[in-house]
Amino acid sequence: MADDTDLDALSECALANMARVRPVLDKIADKWTILILTVLCPRPARFNVIKRRLDGITHKALADALKRLERNGLVTRTVLPTAPIGVEYAITPLGHSLRQPFEALCAWALDHGAAIAAANHAHDSIKTRS
């Protein structure tokens, strides 16, 4: 773990650059981006394959997210010469550069999910007693 001096410097840097950092984080830290890029990381996939892998995403939410990811340069969209016409999505090198931070975030979520659930339960128990 970084010492307090390092943490202060990191915090100051993030705050000083907030105008540049926040718009980027807004583009990659939404509900589905991490999971969509995780599906596409090993190999390109068609829309319905992505949808099946992401239990709970609606057709509209996936379509909107893929358009946004394409606009941001994180995925490419290729029309396939098939009948009926198919579309395949692939992660770009820019999107692939997010692999390590996303893997770390997913690992953190797995390691700490139970602690967060316990904190929620403890907080909700206190609120219902008040």
Secondary structure, DSSP 4 states (H G I P E B T S, - for coil): ---HHHHHHHHHHHHHTHHHHHHHHHHHSSTTHHHHHHHHTTS-EEHHHHHHHSTT--HHHHHHHHHHHHHTTSEEEEEE--SS-EEEEEE-HHHHTTHHHHHHHHHHHHHHHHHHHHHHHHHHHHHHH-
